[in-house]
């Protein structure tokens, strides 16, 4: 099954990308836009561009595989739920890049920097349009569910999931910013809490809840174990993202490395690094932390310190440990749900940690 995961992921990715492209092609005919507005079509173009530069669509994968826990028959509502999930993701990316002042995303310009280039003499307008673009993506993510031809009870439950998920994600963004306003590195519980609220709840828990709802299951009956699985996978996924920010390849990721160092973020990697160094090495790390002008050479020096102090090995071991714990949770679903889909969820955490891209 571990070898099958990337093939199945690629199949979902291809199918969804075609669906997403069709959605944006028809959006201009369904969205009520004043005919004189030039900025609104441009906003939709930027949202389309960012959305269609998507990655592996793991949220869509989780949605479909959650439905397959219940049945291998076609399930109504999965397309609408997939669009909703990815539009919420687009909203998050637009606002993330604004908060982080990030120039690139997915190998292209961030929405914020696209607006900055378009309006170089009007920085406040560029900022405002970026906020509104993200807000529009959020509204569209809810609207696509409200417009779906589903039983009213299912539609209401799906909207409830997405609304609560959006609120949790916003709280996650707040506590993510709050985490870095401390004089000392946060402890592990704080890091796990940020990963849960900011990432796990919308990237893992919500897609699984939506998939189960579409398939006629009641996810509220299994909320505790679904939340545990999502939290564990979300933690190792955030660890992996933080790990790649320092140790990854910029071309593969479509964004520069060392961003967390330059932004002064107390990520999993930065926290592990600070706990592992002292003396001159700590001075090097602390001088780089929060310095937006930090050079690639300095980032390389910090990376070398981290490697020499075993930070890479420690983080890899932690990621595998959380992935194994998540796999154990999924294995416990066998008496209730379909074997093949349970096996997929059992192997997914390990694959997510080990995959190259």
N, C-alpha and C positions, 0 to 999 in steps of 0.2 A: 504493500500500500504506500510506503514512503516514496517509492519510485513513481507511483501513479499520481501523487498529489500535484506535482508541477504540470502534468498533462491536463488534469482536470481543471486546475486553476487557469491554464491557458485557454481552455475551451470556454469557460465562463467569461473570461476577459474578452475574447473575440466577439462572443454573442452580445455581451452587454455594450461594448463600444459601438456596435451597429445600432443598438436600441437607443443609446444616448445621443448619437448623431441624429437619428430620426426625430428624437424629442426636440432638440434644438432647431431642427429644420422646420418643425411645425409650430414652435413656440411663438413666432412672430405673428401667426394667424390667430392664436388663441389668447394672447395677452393684450389687454386693453391699453394701448399706447397712443397718446395724442399724435395725430399725423404730422404736426409741426416739430415734434421733439427729435433732435439729432443725438442728444446725449444718451437717451434710453436704448436705441438700437446699438450704439457703441458699447454700452454697458453689457448688453446681452452678448455682443461679439466677444468681449473680454471674458465673460463667464464661460462661454462656449469653448474658447481657446484653452483656458485653464482646465476645464472639466475634461476635455477630450485628450489632454496630455496626461491622462491618468496612468497609474501604475498597474499593479497586478489585480486590482479590484477585489481585494481580499474580503471586504465587507459583503460584496455581492456573492462571493463564494460561500461565506458563512450563512448567508440568507438561504441560498438554495440547498445547501447541505443540511441545514436545520429542518427544512421542509422534508428532506429525504429521510430524516430520522423517523418520520411518521408514515410516509408513503413514497412509492416510486412512480406514482401516477402524476400526470400534469396537474399543477396547482395554480388556480386563478389568484391574481393579486401579487405574484412575485415580481412581475415587471414594474408595477407601480411602486412596490416597496423598494426595489433596487434603485429606481430613479430617485426616490426620496432619500435613501441612504447616501447616495453619491452627491446629491445636491447639498445635503447637510455637510458633507465633507468639503465641497467647494466653498461653502460659506466659511468653514473653519480655516481653510487654507488662505483665503483672502484676508481674513482678520489676523491670522497668525503672522503672515508676512508683513502686515502693517505694524503689529505689535513689535515684531523682531527687526523691523526696518530691513527686511531681506530683499535684495535685488532680483533674485532668481528663484524659480520653483519649477521642478520637473523639466529641467533643461531649457527653460525659456524665462522671459521676464515675469516677475510677480505682477499682480494686478496693480498694486500700489506704485511700483516703478514704471509701469506702462502709463499710468495716469500722470506721474511726475514728468515723464518725457513729453507727454501730450500737452501738459499745462505747466511749462517751466517757470512762468511768471506768476502763477497762481497756486502756490503750494497748499493753501487752505482748501481750495476747490479740489485739488488732487486728493487730499486726505478725506474730504467729505464724500467724494464720489466713490472712493474705495470702501468706506464704511457702508454706504448705501448699496454698493454692488454685493457685498457680503450679506447685508440684510435681505436683499431681493432673493438671493440664492436660498436663504433660510425660508422665506415665505413660499417660494416655489416648491421646496421640499415638503411642506405641509399641504400645499394645494394639490400636488399630484396624487396624494392619498385621498383627499376629499373628493377629487374628481373620479376616482377609481370606481369601476362597476363591481362593487362588492356588497355583501350583506351589511346593512347598517351597523350591526353590532361589531363585526370584524373591522370595518372601516373606522369606527370610533375607537376601538382598542388600539389599532395601528397608530392613529393620530395621537392618542394618549402616550404611547411608547415614545414616539418621536419628540413630542413636546417636553416630556420629562427628561428625555435624553439630552435635548438641547440645553435645558436648564442646568443639568448636571455638568455638561461640558463647559458652560460659561463659568460655573463655580470652579471647575478645574483650571480654567485660564486664570482666574483670580488668585487661587492659592498657588499656582505656578509662579506668578509674579511675586506674591507675598514671600514665597520660599527664599527668594534671593535678597530680601531685605533683612538679612540677619548677619551678624558679625562672625558667626561660626557656621560650618557646613551642617546642613540638616541631618537628622538621624534617619535611619532606614524606614521607620514608620511614616515619616513625612514624605519621603520619596515615593513610597508605595501608594500613599493616599493621592498624591498628585497624578501618578500613572493611572490609578483607578478612575478618578473623576475626569481627567483630561482626555484619556485615550480609551481605556478598556470599556467604559460604559457605552460609548457611541460606536466604537470600532468592532466590538465583539458582542457585548450583551444585547444591544438593540437589534442588530441583524439576526441574531438567533431567536430573539423573542418574536420578531416580525415573521420569520420563516415558519416558526411553530404556529403562530396565529393563522397564517394563510393556509396551513395544512389542517386546520381544525383542532389543533391542540391548545391547551390552556397553560401557557408558560408560567403563570402565577403559581401553579401547583408545584413547580420545581424551581422556584426562584432562587432559593439559597444555593443549590448546587450549580445552577447556571451562572449566578454571580461569582461563585468561587472560581469556576473554570475561567470566566472572562477576566477576572482580576489577575489570576496567575499568568494567563497568556499575555494580558496587557502589561504586566510588570516585566516579563522577559522581553516583550516587544519593545517597550520603552528603553530597557537596558540596551537592547541591540541598536536602537536608533542613537542613543547617547554614545555607545561604543563606536559606531561608524562615524559619528561626528568628528572624532579624533583620529580613529585608526582606519577609516574607510577610504575609498577612492572617489575623488571629487567628480571625475567624469562619469563614473557609474551612477552616482547619486544624483547628478544634475545640479549640485550646489557645492559651494566651497566647504572644506573641512576646517575645523577649529572655530566654528561659529560660537559654540557654547563658551569656549575660553574667552573669546573677544567680547562676548556679551555679558560676561561675569555670571553665568548661570551655574548654580550648584546642581548640576545633573548627576546621574549615577556615576559617570566616568570622573567628573571633576571631584565629587565627594570621595570616591575611592582613591583618587590620586592624592588629594590633600591628606588623607589618613595614612598614606604610605610613605610620605617624604618628610624630610626635615632639613635643617641647616641650609646650605647653599642651594640645594635642589628646590626646597620649598620656596626660597626667595625668588627663584626663577619662575616658578609656577604662579606665585602670588603677584609678581610684577606683570605677568601676561594676562592674568585674570581681570576681565573688565576693561582691557585696553583695546579700543576699537582699531587702533593703528598697529596692532600686533602683527609682525611680519610673518610670512610663510616659514622663514628660517627659524623664528622663535617657536612657532607651532611645531615644527619638526623637532626642535630641541625638547619641548615639553613631551612630545610623543616618545622620544627616545628615553627620557626619564621614566615615563610610565611603563614602558616595556621592560626597562632594567629593574624596576621595582615590583614587577610581577602583576601590575594592574591588568594587563591583557588576560593573563591566565586566570586571575581571580574573577574577572567579569565573565569570561567564557564559562567558567565552572558554575557561577551563579545563574547565568541564563539557562544552562542545561538543567540545573536543579529545579528551577521553577517550571521549565517545560515538562520535566518528568512528573512533577506534582500535578500539573494540569492533565497530563495523560492518564494518570491514575483516576482522577475525577471522571473523565470521559469513559474510561473502562467500566465504571460503575453503572453506566446507562444501559448496559447490554440486556438485563432482564426486561427492560421496558420498551426499548426502541430497536429499530432495524440494525442488524449486525454490520452491514457494509458502511452505513453512514456513521455508526458509532466508531468503527475502526478508523474512518477518515478523521474524526475529531480527536481520536487517540493519537494519531500520528502527526497531525497538523502542528502541534507545538514544537516537536523536535525538528520538523522540516523548516519551520519559520525561523528557528535559531540557526540552523546549519546552512540555509541557502546562501548563495553567493551574492545575489542581487536583491 
